[in-house]
Amino acid sequence: MVEQQAVYRHELKYPISIADYLAIRQRLRPVMRPDSHTGADGRYKVRSIYFDNIEDKALREKINGVQKREKFRIRYYNNDFSFLTLEKKTKCSNLCMKRDARITEDECRAILDGQTGWMRAHPDALVREFYHKMGAQQLRPRVLVSYTREPYVYEAGNVRVTFDSEIRTSLFHRKFLETSVQDIPAASQPGDIILEVKFDAFLPEIISDLLQTEGIRQQAFSKYGACRRFG
């Protein structure tokens, strides 16, 4: 199996209002195209199972502003368990790098049940790394994070602009991999939307100009951190 090359990308986040969302989206649509994986409404549902240890290592590093940090999650879309990915996200200031590995539903359920021996010999290096860190750091599933994403892409600069809304959390939930989830809103205010802008070496001027909106400012924001506010 070919190992993924580690590539850092810029990642900027902006909490915005519904009015700002509508205005920015209207400007972007003639220039950027919707992501090909979206449904008829241009959106999809994202669910992620985040892992942390009993001392909340990943959460505390985020709160304390540790410059370089990592976290592991398992992600799926639109309640479709046929496409599950184990992901490791590494952050270094405003740069981020994501590596992922496909896993099966049975493998995912085994991880959630603490049955990890099979991971030692997995062909993907990320799964093997996760196995060792689950043991060394005592990583366990901690929270289920759900949200609706509306993504747009622009080829020059490998730009990806997303609007994330309806952020919800399901804490004190031990099965995680279910089609019917009882969760609660995690946003500070109803209707809160997170604008995320990701790009490689540069952000094309045409996209930068379209994103200019009075009153919005870049902020550090973590969906995992927001959803862990409840425990």
C-alpha positions as CSV (number, residue, x, y, z in Angstrom):
1,M,0.0,0.0,0.0
2,V,1.4,3.5,-0.9
3,E,1.8,5.7,2.1
4,Q,0.2,9.1,2.0
5,Q,2.5,12.1,1.7
6,A,2.3,14.5,4.6
7,V,1.1,17.9,3.3
8,Y,0.2,20.8,5.5
9,R,-2.6,23.1,4.3
10,H,-3.7,26.5,5.5
11,E,-7.0,26.4,7.5
12,L,-8.9,29.6,8.5
13,K,-12.2,29.6,10.4
14,Y,-14.8,32.4,10.8
15,P,-18.0,32.2,12.9
16,I,-20.6,34.0,10.8
17,S,-24.3,34.9,10.9
18,I,-27.0,33.6,8.6
19,A,-27.0,37.0,6.8
20,D,-23.3,36.8,6.2
21,Y,-23.6,33.2,5.0
22,L,-26.3,34.1,2.4
23,A,-24.2,37.1,1.1
24,I,-20.9,35.2,0.9
25,R,-22.6,32.1,-0.7
26,Q,-24.2,34.3,-3.3
27,R,-20.8,35.8,-4.3
28,L,-19.0,32.4,-4.3
29,R,-21.5,30.4,-6.4
30,P,-20.6,31.9,-9.8
31,V,-16.9,31.2,-9.2
32,M,-16.6,28.1,-7.1
33,R,-18.3,24.8,-7.9
34,P,-20.1,22.6,-5.3
35,D,-18.2,19.5,-4.1
36,S,-19.2,16.5,-6.2
37,H,-20.1,14.4,-3.2
38,T,-23.1,16.6,-2.1
39,G,-26.7,15.8,-2.5
40,A,-29.3,17.7,-4.5
41,D,-29.4,20.4,-1.9
42,G,-25.6,20.9,-2.1
43,R,-25.0,19.6,1.4
44,Y,-24.2,16.4,3.3
45,K,-24.3,15.3,6.9
46,V,-21.0,14.6,8.7
47,R,-20.6,12.5,11.8
48,S,-17.3,12.0,13.6
49,I,-16.4,9.9,16.6
50,Y,-13.6,11.6,18.4
51,F,-11.1,9.8,20.6
52,D,-9.3,11.2,23.7
53,N,-7.9,9.8,26.9
54,I,-9.2,10.0,30.5
55,E,-7.1,13.1,31.0
56,D,-8.6,14.8,27.9
57,K,-5.2,15.2,26.3
58,A,-6.6,16.4,22.9
59,L,-9.1,18.8,24.5
60,R,-6.6,20.3,27.0
61,E,-4.0,20.9,24.2
62,K,-6.7,22.8,22.3
63,I,-7.7,24.9,25.3
64,N,-4.1,25.6,26.2
65,G,-3.2,26.7,22.7
66,V,-0.5,24.0,22.1
67,Q,0.9,24.9,18.8
68,K,1.3,21.4,17.4
69,R,-1.3,18.9,18.3
70,E,-3.1,15.9,16.9
71,K,-6.4,14.1,17.3
72,F,-8.0,10.9,15.9
73,R,-11.5,10.4,14.7
74,I,-13.7,8.0,12.7
75,R,-15.9,9.8,10.2
76,Y,-18.9,8.8,8.1
77,Y,-21.4,10.7,5.9
78,N,-25.2,10.7,5.7
79,N,-25.5,7.7,8.0
80,D,-23.7,5.5,5.4
81,F,-21.6,2.9,7.2
82,S,-20.3,1.5,3.9
83,F,-17.7,4.4,3.7
84,L,-15.9,4.9,7.0
85,T,-12.6,6.6,7.4
86,L,-10.1,6.7,10.3
87,E,-8.6,10.1,10.3
88,K,-5.6,11.8,12.1
89,K,-5.7,15.6,12.0
90,T,-2.5,17.4,12.9
91,K,-2.6,21.1,13.6
92,C,0.3,23.5,13.7
93,S,-0.9,27.1,14.2
94,N,-3.1,27.9,11.1
95,L,-1.7,24.9,9.2
96,C,-3.3,21.5,9.2
97,M,-2.6,18.1,7.8
98,K,-5.1,15.2,7.5
99,R,-4.3,11.6,6.9
100,D,-7.0,9.0,6.5
101,A,-7.5,5.3,6.0
102,R,-10.6,3.3,4.9
103,I,-11.9,0.9,7.5
104,T,-14.9,-1.5,7.3
105,E,-18.0,-1.3,9.5
106,D,-16.9,-4.5,11.3
107,E,-13.4,-3.0,11.9
108,C,-15.0,0.2,13.3
109,R,-17.3,-1.7,15.6
110,A,-14.3,-3.7,16.8
111,I,-12.4,-0.5,17.6
112,L,-15.4,1.0,19.5
113,D,-15.6,-2.3,21.5
114,G,-11.9,-2.2,22.4
115,Q,-11.0,-5.2,20.2
116,T,-7.8,-3.8,18.6
117,G,-5.4,-6.7,18.2
118,W,-6.1,-7.1,14.5
119,M,-4.8,-3.5,14.0
120,R,-1.2,-4.5,14.6
121,A,-0.9,-6.1,11.2
122,H,-3.2,-3.8,9.2
123,P,-1.8,-2.9,5.8
124,D,-2.3,0.9,6.4
125,A,0.3,2.6,8.5
126,L,-2.3,5.0,10.0
127,V,-4.3,2.1,11.5
128,R,-1.1,0.7,12.9
129,E,-0.2,4.1,14.4
130,F,-3.6,4.5,15.9
131,Y,-3.3,1.0,17.5
132,H,-0.1,1.9,19.2
133,K,-1.4,5.3,20.4
134,M,-4.6,3.8,21.7
135,G,-2.4,1.6,23.9
136,A,0.2,4.2,24.9
137,Q,-2.2,7.1,25.4
138,Q,-5.3,5.0,26.4
139,L,-7.4,6.7,23.7
140,R,-11.1,5.9,23.8
141,P,-14.2,7.1,22.0
142,R,-15.3,10.3,23.8
143,V,-18.0,12.1,21.8
144,L,-20.0,12.0,18.6
145,V,-20.0,15.3,16.7
146,S,-22.5,15.9,13.9
147,Y,-23.1,18.8,11.5
148,T,-24.3,19.8,8.1
149,R,-21.7,20.8,5.6
150,E,-22.1,22.9,2.4
151,P,-18.8,22.7,0.5
152,Y,-17.4,24.6,-2.5
153,V,-14.1,24.0,-4.4
154,Y,-11.8,26.0,-6.6
155,E,-9.0,24.3,-8.4
156,A,-6.3,27.0,-8.4
157,G,-4.7,26.8,-5.0
158,N,-6.7,23.7,-4.2
159,V,-9.2,25.9,-2.3
160,R,-12.1,24.5,-0.3
161,V,-14.7,26.7,1.3
162,T,-17.3,25.1,3.6
163,F,-20.2,26.3,5.6
164,D,-20.9,24.1,8.6
165,S,-24.2,24.4,10.5
166,E,-26.4,22.5,12.8
167,I,-23.5,21.4,15.0
168,R,-24.8,18.8,17.5
169,T,-23.3,16.5,20.1
170,S,-24.2,13.2,21.6
171,L,-22.3,12.9,24.9
172,F,-22.7,9.9,27.3
173,H,-23.4,7.8,24.3
174,R,-21.6,4.4,24.1
175,K,-22.7,2.8,20.8
176,F,-21.8,5.7,18.5
177,L,-22.4,3.8,15.2
178,E,-26.2,4.1,14.9
179,T,-28.5,5.5,12.3
180,S,-30.8,7.0,15.0
181,V,-28.9,9.4,17.2
182,Q,-30.2,11.3,20.2
183,D,-28.2,14.5,20.3
184,I,-28.4,18.2,21.3
185,P,-27.2,21.5,19.8
186,A,-23.6,22.4,20.6
187,A,-23.5,25.9,19.0
188,S,-23.3,28.9,21.3
189,Q,-26.3,30.5,19.5
190,P,-29.0,29.0,17.4
191,G,-28.2,29.3,13.7
192,D,-24.5,29.7,14.2
193,I,-22.5,28.9,11.1
194,I,-18.7,28.2,10.7
195,L,-17.1,29.3,7.5
196,E,-13.9,27.3,6.9
197,V,-11.4,28.2,4.2
198,K,-8.6,25.7,3.3
199,F,-5.9,26.1,0.7
200,D,-2.4,25.0,-0.2
201,A,0.4,27.5,-0.6
202,F,-1.8,30.5,-1.6
203,L,-5.4,31.8,-1.5
204,P,-6.2,33.2,-5.0
205,E,-7.1,36.9,-4.9
206,I,-10.4,36.3,-6.6
207,I,-11.5,34.0,-3.7
208,S,-10.0,36.3,-1.0
209,D,-12.0,39.3,-2.4
210,L,-15.2,37.3,-2.5
211,L,-14.8,36.4,1.2
212,Q,-14.3,39.9,2.4
213,T,-17.1,40.8,4.7
214,E,-17.3,43.6,7.2
215,G,-17.6,42.4,10.8
216,I,-16.3,38.9,10.5
217,R,-13.0,37.9,11.9
218,Q,-10.9,34.8,12.0
219,Q,-11.1,32.8,15.2
220,A,-9.8,29.5,16.5
221,F,-12.8,27.1,16.6
222,S,-12.9,23.4,17.3
223,K,-16.1,21.4,16.8
224,Y,-14.7,18.8,19.2
225,G,-14.0,21.5,21.8
226,A,-17.5,23.0,21.4
227,C,-19.1,19.6,21.8
228,R,-17.1,18.8,24.9
229,R,-18.5,21.8,26.7
230,F,-21.1,19.5,28.1
231,G,-18.7,17.1,29.8
